[in-house]
């Protein structure tokens, strides 16, 4: 992650940035980087089943999900921007794309995190990732009209889908988040609408941590109880030295 450059996380729903990229967000904030979250919808239709069963209205559910996301973002040290683009299904619109391009140009991210291209369990996730990558390309183009300066070419990393085994997800980056793990746990616990996922993502953090230790060997000196997040890089890494 480029030193002191902003981190931008583009997610379909409020919980996504917590479960899948909460450690990266907390790390960036702890290092003094600006950590920005673009939340395209409130997950009001597809990820709020308990609220619907309780008889809450659409607007009440949006308010609950907004509050959860704001609390989680504060815990992680990030700032969250809501686009209220609707979910189930999330669709790209000219208005959404323009707003996201403008956010890219305002933030000038050094790194972008978003959804992987496949998720057979939730159509909003790959669509959000596609929109995020689409907006990144447009934000680079001087001929695309909009506020703010064009961006450079920030690397894009896809975070792990909920069920990677059936999503064709093969991680090639394991991010050690041990130092901020407790902060991620606190943020996960703030997501009351999906509280059943805390156990799953706690277990996943441990398993990815074990893999991080095994893949790094003694090189990084990772602690016994390492926690990690998994990512897949979209564009090639450009380097003058292999390491």
Biotite code that builds the C-alpha atoms (Angstrom):
import biotite.structure as struc

atoms = struc.array([
    struc.Atom([0.000, 0.000, 0.000], chain_id="A", res_id=1, res_name="UNK", atom_name="CA", element="C"),
    struc.Atom([1.532, 3.306, -1.025], chain_id="A", res_id=2, res_name="UNK", atom_name="CA", element="C"),
    struc.Atom([2.665, 5.238, 2.037], chain_id="A", res_id=3, res_name="UNK", atom_name="CA", element="C"),
    struc.Atom([0.152, 7.867, 3.171], chain_id="A", res_id=4, res_name="UNK", atom_name="CA", element="C"),
    struc.Atom([-1.890, 7.537, -0.025], chain_id="A", res_id=5, res_name="UNK", atom_name="CA", element="C"),
    struc.Atom([-5.653, 7.180, 0.529], chain_id="A", res_id=6, res_name="UNK", atom_name="CA", element="C"),
    struc.Atom([-7.345, 3.800, 0.512], chain_id="A", res_id=7, res_name="UNK", atom_name="CA", element="C"),
    struc.Atom([-10.694, 3.536, -1.283], chain_id="A", res_id=8, res_name="UNK", atom_name="CA", element="C"),
    struc.Atom([-13.013, 0.585, -0.638], chain_id="A", res_id=9, res_name="UNK", atom_name="CA", element="C"),
    struc.Atom([-16.032, 0.204, -2.937], chain_id="A", res_id=10, res_name="UNK", atom_name="CA", element="C"),
    struc.Atom([-18.698, -2.157, -1.598], chain_id="A", res_id=11, res_name="UNK", atom_name="CA", element="C"),
    struc.Atom([-22.224, -3.163, -2.507], chain_id="A", res_id=12, res_name="UNK", atom_name="CA", element="C"),
    struc.Atom([-23.633, -3.235, 1.035], chain_id="A", res_id=13, res_name="UNK", atom_name="CA", element="C"),
    struc.Atom([-22.707, -1.992, 4.532], chain_id="A", res_id=14, res_name="UNK", atom_name="CA", element="C"),
    struc.Atom([-21.446, -5.302, 5.887], chain_id="A", res_id=15, res_name="UNK", atom_name="CA", element="C"),
    struc.Atom([-19.143, -6.000, 2.965], chain_id="A", res_id=16, res_name="UNK", atom_name="CA", element="C"),
    struc.Atom([-16.443, -3.501, 3.918], chain_id="A", res_id=17, res_name="UNK", atom_name="CA", element="C"),
    struc.Atom([-16.442, -4.815, 7.489], chain_id="A", res_id=18, res_name="UNK", atom_name="CA", element="C"),
    struc.Atom([-16.292, -8.585, 6.903], chain_id="A", res_id=19, res_name="UNK", atom_name="CA", element="C"),
    struc.Atom([-13.967, -8.518, 3.933], chain_id="A", res_id=20, res_name="UNK", atom_name="CA", element="C"),
    struc.Atom([-11.771, -5.416, 4.234], chain_id="A", res_id=21, res_name="UNK", atom_name="CA", element="C"),
    struc.Atom([-12.118, -4.221, 7.828], chain_id="A", res_id=22, res_name="UNK", atom_name="CA", element="C"),
    struc.Atom([-8.527, -5.087, 8.618], chain_id="A", res_id=23, res_name="UNK", atom_name="CA", element="C"),
    struc.Atom([-7.156, -3.217, 5.616], chain_id="A", res_id=24, res_name="UNK", atom_name="CA", element="C"),
    struc.Atom([-9.235, -0.171, 6.518], chain_id="A", res_id=25, res_name="UNK", atom_name="CA", element="C"),
    struc.Atom([-8.113, -0.207, 10.153], chain_id="A", res_id=26, res_name="UNK", atom_name="CA", element="C"),
    struc.Atom([-4.475, -0.649, 9.128], chain_id="A", res_id=27, res_name="UNK", atom_name="CA", element="C"),
    struc.Atom([-4.633, 2.304, 6.771], chain_id="A", res_id=28, res_name="UNK", atom_name="CA", element="C"),
    struc.Atom([-6.218, 4.517, 9.411], chain_id="A", res_id=29, res_name="UNK", atom_name="CA", element="C"),
    struc.Atom([-3.640, 3.509, 12.029], chain_id="A", res_id=30, res_name="UNK", atom_name="CA", element="C"),
    struc.Atom([-0.874, 4.471, 9.601], chain_id="A", res_id=31, res_name="UNK", atom_name="CA", element="C"),
    struc.Atom([-2.330, 7.922, 9.120], chain_id="A", res_id=32, res_name="UNK", atom_name="CA", element="C"),
    struc.Atom([-3.797, 7.217, 5.690], chain_id="A", res_id=33, res_name="UNK", atom_name="CA", element="C"),
    struc.Atom([-7.206, 8.442, 4.680], chain_id="A", res_id=34, res_name="UNK", atom_name="CA", element="C"),
    struc.Atom([-9.546, 5.420, 4.536], chain_id="A", res_id=35, res_name="UNK", atom_name="CA", element="C"),
    struc.Atom([-12.660, 6.011, 2.423], chain_id="A", res_id=36, res_name="UNK", atom_name="CA", element="C"),
    struc.Atom([-15.618, 3.669, 1.925], chain_id="A", res_id=37, res_name="UNK", atom_name="CA", element="C"),
    struc.Atom([-18.044, 3.973, -0.991], chain_id="A", res_id=38, res_name="UNK", atom_name="CA", element="C"),
    struc.Atom([-21.144, 2.035, 0.065], chain_id="A", res_id=39, res_name="UNK", atom_name="CA", element="C"),
    struc.Atom([-23.333, 1.709, -3.024], chain_id="A", res_id=40, res_name="UNK", atom_name="CA", element="C"),
    struc.Atom([-26.494, 0.539, -1.224], chain_id="A", res_id=41, res_name="UNK", atom_name="CA", element="C"),
    struc.Atom([-27.782, -0.029, 2.302], chain_id="A", res_id=42, res_name="UNK", atom_name="CA", element="C"),
    struc.Atom([-28.358, -3.734, 1.695], chain_id="A", res_id=43, res_name="UNK", atom_name="CA", element="C"),
    struc.Atom([-31.935, -2.957, 2.604], chain_id="A", res_id=44, res_name="UNK", atom_name="CA", element="C"),
    struc.Atom([-33.619, -5.662, 0.537], chain_id="A", res_id=45, res_name="UNK", atom_name="CA", element="C"),
    struc.Atom([-31.178, -8.528, 0.260], chain_id="A", res_id=46, res_name="UNK", atom_name="CA", element="C"),
    struc.Atom([-29.232, -8.444, 3.533], chain_id="A", res_id=47, res_name="UNK", atom_name="CA", element="C"),
    struc.Atom([-31.782, -7.314, 6.124], chain_id="A", res_id=48, res_name="UNK", atom_name="CA", element="C"),
    struc.Atom([-34.069, -10.336, 6.445], chain_id="A", res_id=49, res_name="UNK", atom_name="CA", element="C"),
    struc.Atom([-34.568, -10.051, 10.209], chain_id="A", res_id=50, res_name="UNK", atom_name="CA", element="C"),
    struc.Atom([-35.705, -6.433, 9.909], chain_id="A", res_id=51, res_name="UNK", atom_name="CA", element="C"),
    struc.Atom([-38.270, -7.328, 7.241], chain_id="A", res_id=52, res_name="UNK", atom_name="CA", element="C"),
    struc.Atom([-39.595, -10.170, 9.404], chain_id="A", res_id=53, res_name="UNK", atom_name="CA", element="C"),
    struc.Atom([-39.876, -7.732, 12.297], chain_id="A", res_id=54, res_name="UNK", atom_name="CA", element="C"),
    struc.Atom([-42.199, -5.563, 10.176], chain_id="A", res_id=55, res_name="UNK", atom_name="CA", element="C"),
    struc.Atom([-39.893, -2.596, 9.676], chain_id="A", res_id=56, res_name="UNK", atom_name="CA", element="C"),
    struc.Atom([-40.449, -0.275, 6.724], chain_id="A", res_id=57, res_name="UNK", atom_name="CA", element="C"),
    struc.Atom([-37.963, 0.232, 3.912], chain_id="A", res_id=58, res_name="UNK", atom_name="CA", element="C"),
    struc.Atom([-36.862, 3.603, 5.266], chain_id="A", res_id=59, res_name="UNK", atom_name="CA", element="C"),
    struc.Atom([-36.539, 2.254, 8.802], chain_id="A", res_id=60, res_name="UNK", atom_name="CA", element="C"),
    struc.Atom([-34.314, -0.546, 7.517], chain_id="A", res_id=61, res_name="UNK", atom_name="CA", element="C"),
    struc.Atom([-32.154, 1.911, 5.598], chain_id="A", res_id=62, res_name="UNK", atom_name="CA", element="C"),
    struc.Atom([-31.758, 3.984, 8.760], chain_id="A", res_id=63, res_name="UNK", atom_name="CA", element="C"),
    struc.Atom([-30.684, 0.932, 10.760], chain_id="A", res_id=64, res_name="UNK", atom_name="CA", element="C"),
    struc.Atom([-28.152, -0.159, 8.150], chain_id="A", res_id=65, res_name="UNK", atom_name="CA", element="C"),
    struc.Atom([-26.788, 3.378, 7.781], chain_id="A", res_id=66, res_name="UNK", atom_name="CA", element="C"),
    struc.Atom([-26.290, 3.621, 11.548], chain_id="A", res_id=67, res_name="UNK", atom_name="CA", element="C"),
    struc.Atom([-24.518, 0.245, 11.678], chain_id="A", res_id=68, res_name="UNK", atom_name="CA", element="C"),
    struc.Atom([-22.221, 1.191, 8.818], chain_id="A", res_id=69, res_name="UNK", atom_name="CA", element="C"),
    struc.Atom([-21.379, 4.564, 10.354], chain_id="A", res_id=70, res_name="UNK", atom_name="CA", element="C"),
    struc.Atom([-20.561, 2.935, 13.688], chain_id="A", res_id=71, res_name="UNK", atom_name="CA", element="C"),
    struc.Atom([-18.378, 0.283, 12.044], chain_id="A", res_id=72, res_name="UNK", atom_name="CA", element="C"),
    struc.Atom([-16.589, 2.841, 9.886], chain_id="A", res_id=73, res_name="UNK", atom_name="CA", element="C"),
    struc.Atom([-15.856, 4.988, 12.940], chain_id="A", res_id=74, res_name="UNK", atom_name="CA", element="C"),
    struc.Atom([-14.418, 1.985, 14.786], chain_id="A", res_id=75, res_name="UNK", atom_name="CA", element="C"),
    struc.Atom([-12.184, 1.170, 11.828], chain_id="A", res_id=76, res_name="UNK", atom_name="CA", element="C"),
    struc.Atom([-11.124, 4.786, 11.389], chain_id="A", res_id=77, res_name="UNK", atom_name="CA", element="C"),
    struc.Atom([-12.735, 5.220, 7.978], chain_id="A", res_id=78, res_name="UNK", atom_name="CA", element="C"),
    struc.Atom([-15.198, 7.631, 6.429], chain_id="A", res_id=79, res_name="UNK", atom_name="CA", element="C"),
    struc.Atom([-18.220, 6.203, 4.653], chain_id="A", res_id=80, res_name="UNK", atom_name="CA", element="C"),
    struc.Atom([-20.091, 7.696, 1.699], chain_id="A", res_id=81, res_name="UNK", atom_name="CA", element="C"),
    struc.Atom([-23.553, 6.327, 0.910], chain_id="A", res_id=82, res_name="UNK", atom_name="CA", element="C"),
    struc.Atom([-24.876, 6.264, -2.648], chain_id="A", res_id=83, res_name="UNK", atom_name="CA", element="C"),
    struc.Atom([-28.314, 4.720, -1.913], chain_id="A", res_id=84, res_name="UNK", atom_name="CA", element="C"),
    struc.Atom([-28.338, 3.064, -5.335], chain_id="A", res_id=85, res_name="UNK", atom_name="CA", element="C"),
    struc.Atom([-30.632, 0.231, -4.268], chain_id="A", res_id=86, res_name="UNK", atom_name="CA", element="C"),
    struc.Atom([-29.929, -3.476, -3.976], chain_id="A", res_id=87, res_name="UNK", atom_name="CA", element="C"),
    struc.Atom([-31.345, -6.798, -5.122], chain_id="A", res_id=88, res_name="UNK", atom_name="CA", element="C"),
    struc.Atom([-30.559, -5.907, -7.788], chain_id="A", res_id=89, res_name="UNK", atom_name="CA", element="C"),
    struc.Atom([-27.864, -3.241, -7.704], chain_id="A", res_id=90, res_name="UNK", atom_name="CA", element="C"),
    struc.Atom([-27.666, -1.632, -11.129], chain_id="A", res_id=91, res_name="UNK", atom_name="CA", element="C"),
    struc.Atom([-25.218, 0.748, -12.740], chain_id="A", res_id=92, res_name="UNK", atom_name="CA", element="C"),
    struc.Atom([-26.793, 4.052, -13.738], chain_id="A", res_id=93, res_name="UNK", atom_name="CA", element="C"),
    struc.Atom([-25.216, 7.132, -15.329], chain_id="A", res_id=94, res_name="UNK", atom_name="CA", element="C"),
    struc.Atom([-25.847, 9.032, -12.089], chain_id="A", res_id=95, res_name="UNK", atom_name="CA", element="C"),
    struc.Atom([-24.173, 6.389, -9.921], chain_id="A", res_id=96, res_name="UNK", atom_name="CA", element="C"),
    struc.Atom([-21.189, 6.139, -12.232], chain_id="A", res_id=97, res_name="UNK", atom_name="CA", element="C"),
    struc.Atom([-20.716, 9.916, -12.375], chain_id="A", res_id=98, res_name="UNK", atom_name="CA", element="C"),
    struc.Atom([-20.878, 10.193, -8.577], chain_id="A", res_id=99, res_name="UNK", atom_name="CA", element="C"),
    struc.Atom([-18.350, 7.404, -8.131], chain_id="A", res_id=100, res_name="UNK", atom_name="CA", element="C"),
    struc.Atom([-15.966, 8.904, -10.706], chain_id="A", res_id=101, res_name="UNK", atom_name="CA", element="C"),
    struc.Atom([-16.141, 12.180, -8.807], chain_id="A", res_id=102, res_name="UNK", atom_name="CA", element="C"),
    struc.Atom([-15.335, 10.395, -5.544], chain_id="A", res_id=103, res_name="UNK", atom_name="CA", element="C"),
    struc.Atom([-12.309, 8.708, -7.161], chain_id="A", res_id=104, res_name="UNK", atom_name="CA", element="C"),
    struc.Atom([-11.059, 12.082, -8.353], chain_id="A", res_id=105, res_name="UNK", atom_name="CA", element="C"),
    struc.Atom([-11.649, 13.739, -4.991], chain_id="A", res_id=106, res_name="UNK", atom_name="CA", element="C"),
    struc.Atom([-9.972, 10.965, -2.990], chain_id="A", res_id=107, res_name="UNK", atom_name="CA", element="C"),
    struc.Atom([-7.101, 10.233, -5.426], chain_id="A", res_id=108, res_name="UNK", atom_name="CA", element="C"),
    struc.Atom([-6.685, 6.717, -4.020], chain_id="A", res_id=109, res_name="UNK", atom_name="CA", element="C"),
    struc.Atom([-3.376, 4.928, -3.953], chain_id="A", res_id=110, res_name="UNK", atom_name="CA", element="C"),
    struc.Atom([-5.145, 1.573, -3.607], chain_id="A", res_id=111, res_name="UNK", atom_name="CA", element="C"),
    struc.Atom([-8.683, 0.395, -4.397], chain_id="A", res_id=112, res_name="UNK", atom_name="CA", element="C"),
    struc.Atom([-10.402, -2.601, -2.803], chain_id="A", res_id=113, res_name="UNK", atom_name="CA", element="C"),
    struc.Atom([-13.643, -4.046, -4.148], chain_id="A", res_id=114, res_name="UNK", atom_name="CA", element="C"),
    struc.Atom([-15.607, -7.208, -4.899], chain_id="A", res_id=115, res_name="UNK", atom_name="CA", element="C"),
    struc.Atom([-14.378, -10.146, -6.974], chain_id="A", res_id=116, res_name="UNK", atom_name="CA", element="C"),
    struc.Atom([-15.911, -10.822, -10.417], chain_id="A", res_id=117, res_name="UNK", atom_name="CA", element="C"),
    struc.Atom([-17.870, -13.911, -9.310], chain_id="A", res_id=118, res_name="UNK", atom_name="CA", element="C"),
    struc.Atom([-20.338, -14.619, -6.507], chain_id="A", res_id=119, res_name="UNK", atom_name="CA", element="C"),
    struc.Atom([-23.189, -16.990, -7.372], chain_id="A", res_id=120, res_name="UNK", atom_name="CA", element="C"),
    struc.Atom([-24.873, -16.284, -4.029], chain_id="A", res_id=121, res_name="UNK", atom_name="CA", element="C"),
    struc.Atom([-25.247, -12.531, -4.413], chain_id="A", res_id=122, res_name="UNK", atom_name="CA", element="C"),
    struc.Atom([-25.516, -10.789, -7.793], chain_id="A", res_id=123, res_name="UNK", atom_name="CA", element="C"),
    struc.Atom([-24.881, -7.371, -6.239], chain_id="A", res_id=124, res_name="UNK", atom_name="CA", element="C"),
    struc.Atom([-21.309, -8.205, -5.258], chain_id="A", res_id=125, res_name="UNK", atom_name="CA", element="C"),
    struc.Atom([-19.793, -8.819, -8.704], chain_id="A", res_id=126, res_name="UNK", atom_name="CA", element="C"),
    struc.Atom([-21.853, -5.932, -10.084], chain_id="A", res_id=127, res_name="UNK", atom_name="CA", element="C"),
    struc.Atom([-20.411, -3.568, -7.468], chain_id="A", res_id=128, res_name="UNK", atom_name="CA", element="C"),
    struc.Atom([-16.904, -4.738, -8.360], chain_id="A", res_id=129, res_name="UNK", atom_name="CA", element="C"),
    struc.Atom([-17.580, -4.186, -12.041], chain_id="A", res_id=130, res_name="UNK", atom_name="CA", element="C"),
    struc.Atom([-18.912, -0.687, -11.350], chain_id="A", res_id=131, res_name="UNK", atom_name="CA", element="C"),
    struc.Atom([-15.855, 0.092, -9.200], chain_id="A", res_id=132, res_name="UNK", atom_name="CA", element="C"),
    struc.Atom([-13.447, -0.981, -11.933], chain_id="A", res_id=133, res_name="UNK", atom_name="CA", element="C"),
    struc.Atom([-15.477, 0.839, -14.589], chain_id="A", res_id=134, res_name="UNK", atom_name="CA", element="C"),
    struc.Atom([-15.380, 4.058, -12.579], chain_id="A", res_id=135, res_name="UNK", atom_name="CA", element="C"),
    struc.Atom([-11.625, 3.721, -12.010], chain_id="A", res_id=136, res_name="UNK", atom_name="CA", element="C"),
    struc.Atom([-10.979, 3.618, -15.759], chain_id="A", res_id=137, res_name="UNK", atom_name="CA", element="C"),
    struc.Atom([-13.255, 6.598, -16.423], chain_id="A", res_id=138, res_name="UNK", atom_name="CA", element="C"),
    struc.Atom([-11.689, 8.592, -13.576], chain_id="A", res_id=139, res_name="UNK", atom_name="CA", element="C"),
    struc.Atom([-8.318, 8.223, -15.329], chain_id="A", res_id=140, res_name="UNK", atom_name="CA", element="C"),
    struc.Atom([-9.532, 9.740, -18.605], chain_id="A", res_id=141, res_name="UNK", atom_name="CA", element="C"),
    struc.Atom([-9.045, 13.513, -19.103], chain_id="A", res_id=142, res_name="UNK", atom_name="CA", element="C"),
    struc.Atom([-11.826, 13.487, -21.681], chain_id="A", res_id=143, res_name="UNK", atom_name="CA", element="C"),
    struc.Atom([-14.417, 12.317, -19.165], chain_id="A", res_id=144, res_name="UNK", atom_name="CA", element="C"),
    struc.Atom([-16.113, 15.422, -17.844], chain_id="A", res_id=145, res_name="UNK", atom_name="CA", element="C"),
    struc.Atom([-16.384, 15.756, -14.084], chain_id="A", res_id=146, res_name="UNK", atom_name="CA", element="C"),
    struc.Atom([-15.144, 17.612, -11.061], chain_id="A", res_id=147, res_name="UNK", atom_name="CA", element="C"),
    struc.Atom([-11.639, 17.020, -9.753], chain_id="A", res_id=148, res_name="UNK", atom_name="CA", element="C"),
    struc.Atom([-8.355, 16.009, -11.344], chain_id="A", res_id=149, res_name="UNK", atom_name="CA", element="C"),
    struc.Atom([-7.914, 12.710, -13.144], chain_id="A", res_id=150, res_name="UNK", atom_name="CA", element="C"),
    struc.Atom([-6.430, 9.896, -11.089], chain_id="A", res_id=151, res_name="UNK", atom_name="CA", element="C"),
    struc.Atom([-3.337, 7.830, -11.747], chain_id="A", res_id=152, res_name="UNK", atom_name="CA", element="C"),
    struc.Atom([-3.449, 4.046, -11.972], chain_id="A", res_id=153, res_name="UNK", atom_name="CA", element="C"),
    struc.Atom([-4.110, 2.768, -8.446], chain_id="A", res_id=154, res_name="UNK", atom_name="CA", element="C"),
    struc.Atom([-3.811, -1.009, -8.076], chain_id="A", res_id=155, res_name="UNK", atom_name="CA", element="C"),
    struc.Atom([-7.107, -2.801, -7.517], chain_id="A", res_id=156, res_name="UNK", atom_name="CA", element="C"),
    struc.Atom([-7.454, -5.743, -5.144], chain_id="A", res_id=157, res_name="UNK", atom_name="CA", element="C"),
    struc.Atom([-10.558, -7.925, -4.916], chain_id="A", res_id=158, res_name="UNK", atom_name="CA", element="C"),
    struc.Atom([-11.442, -9.002, -1.408], chain_id="A", res_id=159, res_name="UNK", atom_name="CA", element="C"),
    struc.Atom([-12.649, -12.487, -0.602], chain_id="A", res_id=160, res_name="UNK", atom_name="CA", element="C"),
    struc.Atom([-16.220, -13.550, -1.440], chain_id="A", res_id=161, res_name="UNK", atom_name="CA", element="C"),
    struc.Atom([-18.278, -15.198, 1.288], chain_id="A", res_id=162, res_name="UNK", atom_name="CA", element="C"),
    struc.Atom([-17.848, -18.664, -0.252], chain_id="A", res_id=163, res_name="UNK", atom_name="CA", element="C"),
    struc.Atom([-14.595, -18.531, -2.245], chain_id="A", res_id=164, res_name="UNK", atom_name="CA", element="C"),
    struc.Atom([-14.659, -22.221, -3.144], chain_id="A", res_id=165, res_name="UNK", atom_name="CA", element="C"),
    struc.Atom([-17.663, -21.730, -5.447], chain_id="A", res_id=166, res_name="UNK", atom_name="CA", element="C"),
    struc.Atom([-16.710, -18.240, -6.626], chain_id="A", res_id=167, res_name="UNK", atom_name="CA", element="C"),
    struc.Atom([-13.497, -19.057, -8.473], chain_id="A", res_id=168, res_name="UNK", atom_name="CA", element="C"),
    struc.Atom([-11.539, -16.919, -6.006], chain_id="A", res_id=169, res_name="UNK", atom_name="CA", element="C"),
    struc.Atom([-7.820, -17.651, -5.778], chain_id="A", res_id=170, res_name="UNK", atom_name="CA", element="C"),
    struc.Atom([-6.000, -15.319, -3.361], chain_id="A", res_id=171, res_name="UNK", atom_name="CA", element="C"),
    struc.Atom([-2.556, -14.098, -4.313], chain_id="A", res_id=172, res_name="UNK", atom_name="CA", element="C"),
    struc.Atom([-2.176, -11.625, -1.440], chain_id="A", res_id=173, res_name="UNK", atom_name="CA", element="C"),
    struc.Atom([-2.499, -12.424, 2.260], chain_id="A", res_id=174, res_name="UNK", atom_name="CA", element="C"),
    struc.Atom([-2.597, -9.275, 4.393], chain_id="A", res_id=175, res_name="UNK", atom_name="CA", element="C"),
    struc.Atom([-1.439, -9.609, 8.007], chain_id="A", res_id=176, res_name="UNK", atom_name="CA", element="C"),
    struc.Atom([-4.017, -7.720, 10.111], chain_id="A", res_id=177, res_name="UNK", atom_name="CA", element="C"),
    struc.Atom([-3.038, -9.093, 13.519], chain_id="A", res_id=178, res_name="UNK", atom_name="CA", element="C"),
    struc.Atom([-2.290, -5.673, 15.011], chain_id="A", res_id=179, res_name="UNK", atom_name="CA", element="C"),
    struc.Atom([-5.778, -4.372, 14.195], chain_id="A", res_id=180, res_name="UNK", atom_name="CA", element="C"),
    struc.Atom([-7.718, -7.604, 14.630], chain_id="A", res_id=181, res_name="UNK", atom_name="CA", element="C"),
    struc.Atom([-9.557, -6.515, 17.770], chain_id="A", res_id=182, res_name="UNK", atom_name="CA", element="C"),
    struc.Atom([-10.671, -3.359, 16.005], chain_id="A", res_id=183, res_name="UNK", atom_name="CA", element="C"),
    struc.Atom([-12.078, -5.454, 13.164], chain_id="A", res_id=184, res_name="UNK", atom_name="CA", element="C"),
    struc.Atom([-13.902, -7.675, 15.666], chain_id="A", res_id=185, res_name="UNK", atom_name="CA", element="C"),
    struc.Atom([-15.490, -4.623, 17.294], chain_id="A", res_id=186, res_name="UNK", atom_name="CA", element="C"),
    struc.Atom([-16.623, -3.380, 13.884], chain_id="A", res_id=187, res_name="UNK", atom_name="CA", element="C"),
    struc.Atom([-18.082, -6.804, 13.024], chain_id="A", res_id=188, res_name="UNK", atom_name="CA", element="C"),
    struc.Atom([-20.009, -6.819, 16.281], chain_id="A", res_id=189, res_name="UNK", atom_name="CA", element="C"),
    struc.Atom([-21.582, -3.481, 15.302], chain_id="A", res_id=190, res_name="UNK", atom_name="CA", element="C"),
    struc.Atom([-23.291, -5.124, 12.317], chain_id="A", res_id=191, res_name="UNK", atom_name="CA", element="C"),
    struc.Atom([-26.385, -6.310, 14.176], chain_id="A", res_id=192, res_name="UNK", atom_name="CA", element="C"),
    struc.Atom([-28.398, -7.023, 11.029], chain_id="A", res_id=193, res_name="UNK", atom_name="CA", element="C"),
    struc.Atom([-25.901, -9.744, 10.110], chain_id="A", res_id=194, res_name="UNK", atom_name="CA", element="C"),
    struc.Atom([-24.557, -10.720, 13.509], chain_id="A", res_id=195, res_name="UNK", atom_name="CA", element="C"),
    struc.Atom([-24.572, -14.401, 12.547], chain_id="A", res_id=196, res_name="UNK", atom_name="CA", element="C"),
    struc.Atom([-21.551, -13.767, 10.311], chain_id="A", res_id=197, res_name="UNK", atom_name="CA", element="C"),
    struc.Atom([-19.172, -12.741, 13.114], chain_id="A", res_id=198, res_name="UNK", atom_name="CA", element="C"),
    struc.Atom([-18.254, -16.343, 13.927], chain_id="A", res_id=199, res_name="UNK", atom_name="CA", element="C"),
    struc.Atom([-17.684, -17.206, 10.269], chain_id="A", res_id=200, res_name="UNK", atom_name="CA", element="C"),
    struc.Atom([-15.346, -14.275, 9.622], chain_id="A", res_id=201, res_name="UNK", atom_name="CA", element="C"),
    struc.Atom([-13.500, -14.798, 12.892], chain_id="A", res_id=202, res_name="UNK", atom_name="CA", element="C"),
    struc.Atom([-12.754, -18.359, 11.802], chain_id="A", res_id=203, res_name="UNK", atom_name="CA", element="C"),
    struc.Atom([-11.793, -17.163, 8.321], chain_id="A", res_id=204, res_name="UNK", atom_name="CA", element="C"),
    struc.Atom([-9.382, -14.579, 9.756], chain_id="A", res_id=205, res_name="UNK", atom_name="CA", element="C"),
    struc.Atom([-7.660, -17.353, 11.729], chain_id="A", res_id=206, res_name="UNK", atom_name="CA", element="C"),
    struc.Atom([-7.407, -19.688, 8.734], chain_id="A", res_id=207, res_name="UNK", atom_name="CA", element="C"),
    struc.Atom([-6.009, -16.982, 6.466], chain_id="A", res_id=208, res_name="UNK", atom_name="CA", element="C"),
    struc.Atom([-3.575, -16.128, 9.254], chain_id="A", res_id=209, res_name="UNK", atom_name="CA", element="C"),
    struc.Atom([-2.315, -19.703, 9.353], chain_id="A", res_id=210, res_name="UNK", atom_name="CA", element="C"),
    struc.Atom([-1.841, -19.590, 5.580], chain_id="A", res_id=211, res_name="UNK", atom_name="CA", element="C"),
    struc.Atom([0.005, -16.267, 5.859], chain_id="A", res_id=212, res_name="UNK", atom_name="CA", element="C"),
    struc.Atom([2.438, -17.736, 8.394], chain_id="A", res_id=213, res_name="UNK", atom_name="CA", element="C"),
    struc.Atom([3.001, -20.839, 6.280], chain_id="A", res_id=214, res_name="UNK", atom_name="CA", element="C"),
    struc.Atom([3.591, -18.861, 3.079], chain_id="A", res_id=215, res_name="UNK", atom_name="CA", element="C"),
    struc.Atom([5.921, -16.311, 4.657], chain_id="A", res_id=216, res_name="UNK", atom_name="CA", element="C"),
    struc.Atom([7.916, -18.791, 6.718], chain_id="A", res_id=217, res_name="UNK", atom_name="CA", element="C"),
    struc.Atom([10.424, -17.070, 9.010], chain_id="A", res_id=218, res_name="UNK", atom_name="CA", element="C"),
    struc.Atom([10.792, -14.102, 6.654], chain_id="A", res_id=219, res_name="UNK", atom_name="CA", element="C"),
    struc.Atom([8.175, -11.874, 8.286], chain_id="A", res_id=220, res_name="UNK", atom_name="CA", element="C"),
    struc.Atom([8.330, -13.254, 11.815], chain_id="A", res_id=221, res_name="UNK", atom_name="CA", element="C"),
    struc.Atom([4.527, -13.334, 12.104], chain_id="A", res_id=222, res_name="UNK", atom_name="CA", element="C"),
    struc.Atom([3.097, -13.998, 15.587], chain_id="A", res_id=223, res_name="UNK", atom_name="CA", element="C"),
    struc.Atom([1.716, -17.394, 16.588], chain_id="A", res_id=224, res_name="UNK", atom_name="CA", element="C"),
    struc.Atom([-1.859, -16.153, 16.508], chain_id="A", res_id=225, res_name="UNK", atom_name="CA", element="C"),
    struc.Atom([-1.812, -14.369, 13.176], chain_id="A", res_id=226, res_name="UNK", atom_name="CA", element="C"),
    struc.Atom([-4.980, -13.023, 11.557], chain_id="A", res_id=227, res_name="UNK", atom_name="CA", element="C"),
    struc.Atom([-5.148, -12.159, 7.877], chain_id="A", res_id=228, res_name="UNK", atom_name="CA", element="C"),
    struc.Atom([-7.393, -11.128, 4.989], chain_id="A", res_id=229, res_name="UNK", atom_name="CA", element="C"),
    struc.Atom([-7.163, -12.559, 1.482], chain_id="A", res_id=230, res_name="UNK", atom_name="CA", element="C"),
    struc.Atom([-7.106, -10.540, -1.747], chain_id="A", res_id=231, res_name="UNK", atom_name="CA", element="C"),
    struc.Atom([-6.628, -11.069, -5.465], chain_id="A", res_id=232, res_name="UNK", atom_name="CA", element="C"),
    struc.Atom([-4.815, -8.444, -7.532], chain_id="A", res_id=233, res_name="UNK", atom_name="CA", element="C"),
    struc.Atom([-6.583, -7.292, -10.730], chain_id="A", res_id=234, res_name="UNK", atom_name="CA", element="C"),
    struc.Atom([-3.750, -5.606, -12.650], chain_id="A", res_id=235, res_name="UNK", atom_name="CA", element="C"),
    struc.Atom([-0.115, -6.747, -12.882], chain_id="A", res_id=236, res_name="UNK", atom_name="CA", element="C"),
    struc.Atom([2.363, -5.450, -10.346], chain_id="A", res_id=237, res_name="UNK", atom_name="CA", element="C"),
    struc.Atom([5.066, -3.307, -11.935], chain_id="A", res_id=238, res_name="UNK", atom_name="CA", element="C"),
    struc.Atom([8.429, -3.554, -10.227], chain_id="A", res_id=239, res_name="UNK", atom_name="CA", element="C"),
    struc.Atom([12.132, -3.241, -10.950], chain_id="A", res_id=240, res_name="UNK", atom_name="CA", element="C"),
    struc.Atom([12.997, -5.971, -8.464], chain_id="A", res_id=241, res_name="UNK", atom_name="CA", element="C"),
    struc.Atom([11.380, -9.305, -7.672], chain_id="A", res_id=242, res_name="UNK", atom_name="CA", element="C"),
    struc.Atom([10.816, -9.837, -3.979], chain_id="A", res_id=243, res_name="UNK", atom_name="CA", element="C"),
])
